[in-house]
Structures are given as structure tokens and as C-alpha cells.
Amino acid sequence: MRRFGALILVAAVCLLTGARDVPQPPSGSIAVSISSWGHPISVWTIDKRGHVARRTSTLQRRTEVRATSFKVGARGYARIRALLAPARRHAGKTLSCTDRITDQPYGSVIWHEPRGPAELRFDYGCRDAETRAIVERLMAADGQIRQWDERK
């Protein structure tokens, strides 16, 4: 039993010290994760130079994950940043969601900034007017990334 406890302790220490070795996203990058029923369906990041890394999957085929990377340049990055600007103003806050359609995709967007990450969680099912406007911009940003990915 002591060996098992020691093994667990060693594993925990390795995990904790290994966490420091994980590279931090570059400052200015934006990361979006959209899930449905606990399953990521669209996950992407874009950096200031317009490098995009994207992973997608479907709920029906959870094991089929498509990973791509492509470049959209600084102008593409500026387009995504502009689409997400209204959402950025709400980072760190909770969006109003008193009127909600259940079972809709949800997720988060993280802006990696010099002073630290700023995160906003969202739910596509929120129908409150102010929240809906923000969610529509998030959907437009994801749609733009998808469109660029399909063109490459």
C-alpha cells in the first residue's frame, strides 16, 4: 500500500512540475473553444501574425478530429480581433443569460495579453439582447475561421 501511495505522490509531483514546462501562448493571441455536450467541436487559436491552428470534430464522430493550420496574415488577425472586440469588453465578467435555449454550443474565448489572460465564457443559447449581440460576433469569428480553413 505504501508503494502505491508513493507512486501517486511521484506522479502528482511530475504533473505539477511539468505544468511549468508547458509553453505559454504568445502575447496577443486569441484562443476560442466551442463545445457541445462536453465535447469540443471547434477549437482554434490565432496569433498577431495571423497564424491559425484549428481542430474540429462532430458530435456524431467524436473520434474523428481534423487538425489544420494556415495563415491569414495580420489583416486576418485584425478582422478576428475586430469581430471579438465587443466580447473582449466583457472578459472577466459573466454574461447575462436569463432567457436561454438549452442544449446549444458553449465555450470560451481567451485573449492572451502581457498583463495576463482575459477570458469570457459564452453560451450560444443565451437570448438576452446584449448577450445575443456578443454571441453573434463570436459565431461570426468562428465562421470566418472556418471559411478561411475551407479555402486553403
QUIPEUR-V506036 format. One record per residue. N is the residue number from 1. RES is the residue in three letters. OMEGA is omega as a letter, one per 20 degrees, with the letter a starting at -180 (NA if undefined). Layout:
[[N | RES | OMEGA] [N | RES | OMEGA]]
//
This chain:
[[1 | MET | r] [2 | ARG | r] [3 | ARG | r] [4 | PHE | r] [5 | GLY | r] [6 | ALA | r] [7 | LEU | r] [8 | ILE | r] [9 | LEU | r] [10 | VAL | r] [11 | ALA | r] [12 | ALA | r] [13 | VAL | r] [14 | CYS | r] [15 | LEU | a] [16 | LEU | a] [17 | THR | r] [18 | GLY | a] [19 | ALA | r] [20 | ARG | a] [21 | ASP | r] [22 | VAL | a] [23 | PRO | r] [24 | GLN | r] [25 | PRO | a] [26 | PRO | r] [27 | SER | a] [28 | GLY | r] [29 | SER | a] [30 | ILE | a] [31 | ALA | r] [32 | VAL | r] [33 | SER | r] [34 | ILE | a] [35 | SER | r] [36 | SER | a] [37 | TRP | r] [38 | GLY | a] [39 | HIS | r] [40 | PRO | r] [41 | ILE | r] [42 | SER | a] [43 | VAL | r] [44 | TRP | r] [45 | THR | r] [46 | ILE | r] [47 | ASP | a] [48 | LYS | a] [49 | ARG | r] [50 | GLY | r] [51 | HIS | a] [52 | VAL | r] [53 | ALA | a] [54 | ARG | r] [55 | ARG | r] [56 | THR | r] [57 | SER | r] [58 | THR | r] [59 | LEU | a] [60 | GLN | a] [61 | ARG | a] [62 | ARG | a] [63 | THR | r] [64 | GLU | r] [65 | VAL | r] [66 | ARG | r] [67 | ALA | r] [68 | THR | r] [69 | SER | a] [70 | PHE | a] [71 | LYS | r] [72 | VAL | r] [73 | GLY | a] [74 | ALA | r] [75 | ARG | r] [76 | GLY | r] [77 | TYR | r] [78 | ALA | r] [79 | ARG | r] [80 | ILE | r] [81 | ARG | r] [82 | ALA | r] [83 | LEU | a] [84 | LEU | a] [85 | ALA | r] [86 | PRO | r] [87 | ALA | a] [88 | ARG | r] [89 | ARG | a] [90 | HIS | a] [91 | ALA | a] [92 | GLY | r] [93 | LYS | r] [94 | THR | r] [95 | LEU | r] [96 | SER | a] [97 | CYS | r] [98 | THR | r] [99 | ASP | a] [100 | ARG | r] [101 | ILE | a] [102 | THR | r] [103 | ASP | r] [104 | GLN | r] [105 | PRO | a] [106 | TYR | r] [107 | GLY | a] [108 | SER | r] [109 | VAL | a] [110 | ILE | r] [111 | TRP | r] [112 | HIS | a] [113 | GLU | a] [114 | PRO | a] [115 | ARG | r] [116 | GLY | a] [117 | PRO | r] [118 | ALA | a] [119 | GLU | r] [120 | LEU | r] [121 | ARG | a] [122 | PHE | r] [123 | ASP | a] [124 | TYR | a] [125 | GLY | a] [126 | CYS | a] [127 | ARG | r] [128 | ASP | a] [129 | ALA | a] [130 | GLU | r] [131 | THR | a] [132 | ARG | r] [133 | ALA | r] [134 | ILE | a] [135 | VAL | r] [136 | GLU | r] [137 | ARG | r] [138 | LEU | r] [139 | MET | r] [140 | ALA | r] [141 | ALA | r] [142 | ASP | r] [143 | GLY | r] [144 | GLN | r] [145 | ILE | r] [146 | ARG | a] [147 | GLN | r] [148 | TRP | a] [149 | ASP | a] [150 | GLU | r] [151 | ARG | a] [152 | LYS | NA]]
//
